[in-house]
Amino acid sequence: MSIDPPSPVPNFVDPHKILAELELTEGESVADLGCGSGFLAFEAAKLVGESGQVYAVDIQKTVLSAVQSKINLQGTRNIKTVWADVEVLGSTKIKNDSIDTVLLASIFYQTKKHGQILAEAKRIAKTGGKIVIIDWEQTNIPMGPDVKLRVLKDEIRKKAEAIDLKFTNEVEVDSYHYGLVFVK
């Protein structure tokens, strides 16, 4: 049973659709950096199963407390909350080269330290692991962050490729977001 309300916006981010397209499988490890409410982390936990592990990482302790409450309420056993500043290399304390899929959703508009965040994602991703970036399209819609704060997908792609992440494909998210997949 889900305790999340239905999305008030039709065709808005569907975590199951996105993660199914990424082909997460039983036993994999996932890190959701800047997890927010955990909507991607909880869906990832279902897909990787009890033999998998999901790290829900955020800098806001109140957000992590809410995620932990939901973990406790639902009896989810494969999500671990981690307080960290993902702009600081090594702050997640997740082992180097240990994560199958790193998720970065709707965080790049909040900072200018894109390179540092990408470096932390690269550090924890396994060789051949995926780094998935989902962020706001540069369109003027009546929701989301100010359009001036949104980061163009081409800019993110250049920064990721500058640290030797290989762009593989885009994932369909919705009309308001883009999704980029890189491999370490």
C-alpha positions as CSV (number, residue, x, y, z in Angstrom):
1,M,0.0,0.0,0.0
2,S,1.4,3.4,-1.0
3,I,1.0,6.4,1.3
4,D,1.9,8.8,-1.5
5,P,-1.0,10.8,-2.9
6,P,-1.7,10.6,-6.6
7,S,0.2,13.2,-8.6
8,P,-1.9,16.3,-9.0
9,V,-0.3,17.0,-12.4
10,P,-1.2,14.5,-15.2
11,N,1.8,13.0,-16.9
12,F,4.2,14.2,-14.2
13,V,7.2,12.2,-13.0
14,D,6.3,8.5,-12.8
15,P,9.1,6.8,-10.8
16,H,8.1,3.3,-11.8
17,K,8.2,4.1,-15.5
18,I,11.6,5.8,-15.2
19,L,13.2,3.1,-13.2
20,A,11.7,0.3,-15.3
21,E,13.2,1.9,-18.3
22,L,16.6,1.9,-16.5
23,E,16.1,-1.9,-16.1
24,L,17.0,-2.0,-12.4
25,T,17.1,-5.6,-11.3
26,E,16.9,-7.8,-8.2
27,G,20.1,-7.5,-6.0
28,E,21.4,-4.2,-7.4
29,S,22.6,-1.2,-5.4
30,V,21.1,2.3,-6.0
31,A,22.1,5.6,-4.5
32,D,19.5,8.4,-4.7
33,L,21.6,11.6,-4.2
34,G,19.4,14.5,-3.1
35,C,16.5,12.0,-2.5
36,G,14.0,14.6,-1.2
37,S,10.8,12.8,-0.3
38,G,12.3,9.5,-1.5
39,F,9.8,8.9,-4.3
40,L,12.6,7.4,-6.5
41,A,14.3,5.6,-3.6
42,F,11.1,3.7,-2.6
43,E,10.4,2.6,-6.1
44,A,14.0,1.5,-6.6
45,A,13.7,-0.5,-3.4
46,K,10.8,-2.5,-4.8
47,L,12.7,-3.2,-8.0
48,V,16.0,-4.3,-6.4
49,G,14.2,-6.4,-3.8
50,E,15.4,-7.5,-0.4
51,S,18.7,-8.6,-1.8
52,G,19.3,-5.1,-3.2
53,Q,20.3,-2.0,-1.3
54,V,19.1,1.6,-1.8
55,Y,20.8,4.6,-0.2
56,A,18.6,7.7,0.2
57,V,21.0,10.6,0.6
58,D,20.1,14.2,1.4
59,I,21.6,17.2,3.2
60,Q,18.3,18.1,4.9
61,K,17.8,16.2,8.1
62,T,14.1,16.9,8.3
63,V,13.7,15.4,4.8
64,L,15.6,12.3,5.9
65,S,13.6,12.0,9.0
66,A,10.4,11.9,6.9
67,V,11.9,9.3,4.7
68,Q,12.9,7.2,7.7
69,S,9.4,7.5,9.1
70,K,8.0,6.2,5.8
71,I,10.6,3.3,5.9
72,N,9.5,2.4,9.4
73,L,5.8,2.7,8.5
74,Q,6.1,0.5,5.4
75,G,8.6,-1.9,6.9
76,T,11.0,-1.3,4.1
77,R,14.3,-3.1,4.9
78,N,16.5,-2.3,2.0
79,I,16.7,1.6,2.2
80,K,19.3,3.2,4.3
81,T,19.1,7.0,4.9
82,V,22.4,8.9,4.7
83,W,22.9,12.5,5.7
84,A,25.6,14.0,3.5
85,D,26.4,17.1,1.4
86,V,26.7,15.6,-2.1
87,E,28.7,18.6,-3.1
88,V,31.6,17.3,-1.0
89,L,33.6,14.4,-2.4
90,G,33.4,11.4,-0.1
91,S,30.7,12.9,2.2
92,T,28.2,10.1,1.5
93,K,30.7,7.6,3.0
94,I,29.5,5.1,0.4
95,K,32.3,2.8,-0.8
96,N,34.1,3.7,-4.0
97,D,32.9,1.7,-7.1
98,S,30.0,0.1,-5.2
99,I,26.8,1.4,-6.8
100,D,25.0,0.0,-9.9
101,T,22.8,3.0,-10.4
102,V,23.2,6.6,-9.1
103,L,20.2,8.8,-9.3
104,L,20.4,12.6,-9.3
105,A,16.9,14.0,-9.6
106,S,16.0,17.7,-9.5
107,I,19.1,18.9,-7.7
108,F,21.2,20.7,-10.3
109,Y,19.0,23.8,-10.3
110,Q,19.7,24.2,-6.6
111,T,23.5,24.7,-6.9
112,K,26.3,25.8,-9.1
113,K,28.6,22.9,-7.9
114,H,27.6,20.5,-10.6
115,G,31.1,19.2,-11.1
116,Q,31.4,18.3,-7.4
117,I,28.1,16.4,-7.4
118,L,29.1,14.6,-10.6
119,A,32.4,13.7,-9.0
120,E,30.7,12.1,-6.0
121,A,28.4,10.2,-8.3
122,K,31.3,8.9,-10.3
123,R,33.3,8.0,-7.2
124,I,30.5,5.7,-5.9
125,A,29.4,4.2,-9.2
126,K,30.8,0.9,-10.3
127,T,32.7,0.7,-13.5
128,G,29.9,0.2,-16.0
129,G,27.4,1.6,-13.5
130,K,24.8,4.1,-14.5
131,I,24.5,7.7,-13.4
132,V,21.1,9.1,-14.2
133,I,20.3,12.8,-14.2
134,I,16.7,14.0,-14.1
135,D,16.1,17.7,-14.0
136,W,13.8,20.5,-15.1
137,E,13.5,21.4,-18.8
138,Q,14.2,25.0,-19.6
139,T,10.5,25.8,-20.3
140,N,8.4,28.4,-18.7
141,I,5.7,26.4,-16.9
142,P,3.8,27.5,-13.8
143,M,5.5,25.1,-11.5
144,G,9.0,24.1,-10.5
145,P,12.0,26.4,-10.0
146,D,12.5,29.7,-11.7
147,V,13.4,29.1,-15.3
148,K,16.6,31.1,-14.8
149,L,17.8,28.5,-12.2
150,R,17.2,25.5,-14.5
151,V,20.3,23.9,-16.0
152,L,20.3,23.0,-19.7
153,K,20.8,19.3,-20.4
154,D,23.6,20.1,-22.9
155,E,25.5,21.9,-20.1
156,I,25.1,18.9,-17.7
157,R,26.1,16.5,-20.5
158,K,29.3,18.6,-21.2
159,K,30.2,18.6,-17.5
160,A,29.6,14.8,-17.2
161,E,31.6,14.0,-20.3
162,A,34.4,16.3,-19.0
163,I,35.0,13.8,-16.1
164,D,34.9,10.8,-18.5
165,L,31.3,9.8,-18.0
166,K,30.0,8.3,-21.2
167,F,26.5,9.5,-22.4
168,T,24.4,6.5,-23.5
169,N,20.8,7.7,-23.8
170,E,18.0,9.8,-22.7
171,V,15.1,8.4,-20.6
172,E,11.6,9.7,-21.1
173,V,10.5,11.4,-17.9
174,D,7.6,13.8,-18.7
175,S,7.0,17.1,-20.5
176,Y,8.7,19.1,-17.7
177,H,11.9,17.2,-17.1
178,Y,14.7,15.6,-19.0
179,G,16.5,12.4,-18.2
180,L,20.2,11.7,-19.1
181,V,21.9,8.4,-18.6
182,F,25.7,8.1,-18.4
183,V,28.0,5.1,-17.7
184,K,31.2,5.2,-15.7
